[in-house]
């Protein structure tokens, strides 16, 4: 018998969907910034062909990034505390059971509302990668914006990592977040 259970409050749902939409905007605008494919007519903004669209996309990307960063930085319920952090055998068994279920190696699955142990552990990893994405983004921006704020936000990384490596890490993290979104949708559907 099916029964509806209220799990996530409205602010959590709104934050989730705001992050989802901003990540979509970030993926499209970020990919376009790195690979412009629209050949705009000359003269509108400057004499170079891609300049017109380049004036539009970076501000859209930056606003979406700050929006996503400000809502995602709170990190509610992402740290798997308690038995998972303590490596309690019961918590590890729960994680292994969840992995087997999602890989179709086990038919039965303990029904739980909200985040289970594997989800909490996964979100902790994604939270760390999310911060790496923010730091590499600020490091890339610090190449074009100068001042002490940019040095603090990401410019400190530039002497240690080349610009192209920062771009590659930032780009690969984008694909990782896309894959994570697909897996999250799949897990939600299967669960």
N, C-alpha and C positions, 0 to 999 in steps of 0.2 A: 504494500500500500504506500503510495507516494504522499509525502507531507512537505509542504513548503516551510523552509526555515530561513529566517532573516539573519544574515551573517555580517554583511558589511554595511556600515552607516553611509548615508548620502555623501558627506564630505570625502570619505575614502573612495567612493565610486567616482565622484567628480574629479578628484585628483588623479585617479587611475586613467580615466578617459582623456583628461587634459594631457597627461604625459604621453598617452598613446598617440593622440593627434599631433602633439609637438614633435614626437619622434618621427612620425611620417613626414612632416614638413622638413625636419632636419635632414632626413635621408635624401629626399628629393633635392632640396636646395644645396646641401653639401655636395652631393654627387654632381649637380650642375656647376657649382663653383669650380670643382676640380676638373670637370670635363664639359665645358660649355658647348652646346650643340645648336643653339639658335644663332643664325647669322643675321644680326640686326642691321638695318640700313644706316649708312654713315650720316653724320651731321646732327642727329637728334641731341646727343649729349657730348660727343667728341668725334674725332675723325677715325677712331679705330672700330672695326665691326663689332667685337663682342662687348664693347664698353657700355652700351645702353642697357643690356640685360644685366651686366655685372653691377650696375648701380642699384638695381632692384633686389637682386638675390642676397648679397651679404647682409643687409639690414634685416631681411626676413629671417635669415638663418640665425643671426645674433639674437634677435628678439625671441625666437623659438627656443634657442639654447638657454637663455637666461630664464625663460618661463619654465622649461623642463627642469633646469638645475635648481630653481628656487622651490619647486614643489617636490622634487625627488630627494633633496638634501635632508629632509626630516628623517627619512629612513625608519618609518614606523614598522614595527614587528618584522624586522629583517634579521636581527641577531638571534641565532638559535641558542638561547641560553639554557641553563639547567642541564638536563640529562644529555643533550647533544654536545654542548661545549665540554661537559665533564666526561664525555666518551662513555656514558653509561651503556652497558650491553643492551638494555631494553631499547634505548634510543637508536643505537646502531642497527639493531634488528628491525626496528620500524623503518629506518631508511632503506635497508636492503630489501624489505618487503615491498616498499613503494617502487623501488627500481625494478624489481622482478615483475611487478604488476604492469608498469608502463612499457616494459619490453615483451609483454605477453608470455612471460615465463611462469606466471602464477595467475590463477583465475580469481581467487578470492582477494578482497582488499578491505581493510578495516575502514569503515565509513566514519569520517571525521569532518566537522565543519571548520571553516577557516583554514589557516595554513597548518600543514602537518610538518613533521620533522624534515623531510626532504625539501619541501618548499622553503622552509626557513633557511636551511643550509644553502640552497641554491640562491635565494635572494641575498644572502650575505655576500656570496661571491659576485653576484651582479651589482650589488651596492659598491663593492670595491672597484669593479671594472667601470662602473658609472663615474666614480671619482677620478679614475685614470683617464677616462674620456674627457672630463672637465679640465683636468690639469694639462693634457696634451692640447686641448683646444685653446686654453689660455696661453700656452707656450707658443702655439702657432700665431695667435693674435699678437703676442709680444714682439714678433718680428716686424710688425707694421705699426704698432702703437708703442710709444716710448714713455718712460716715466717710472717712478717707484712702485706705483700700484701694479703695473704690468709685470715688473720684476718679481714682486711678491706672489702674484697669482699664477704665473707660469714661466716667466722669463728666467727663473733660476735653473730651469731644466735645460735651457738652450746650450750652455757650455758643455754639457755632458752628452747630449743626444743631438745628432744632426737634424736639420730641418726636414729632409726627406724621410728619415726614420720616424720622426714625429708624425708626419703626414701618413706614413704607412700604418703606424700603430692606430692612429685616429680612424683611418679608413677601415682597417680590419675589425676594430671594435664596432663600427657601424654594422658590418655584416654579421658580427656576433650577436648584436642586439636584434637584428632582423631574424636570425635563426632562433634566438630565445623567444621572440614573440610568436613564431610559428609553433615552437615546442610547447609554449604556454597555452596556446589555443588548443593544440592537440591534447595536452594533458587535461585541460578543463573539459574538453569534449568526452574523452575516455572516462574521466572520473564521474 
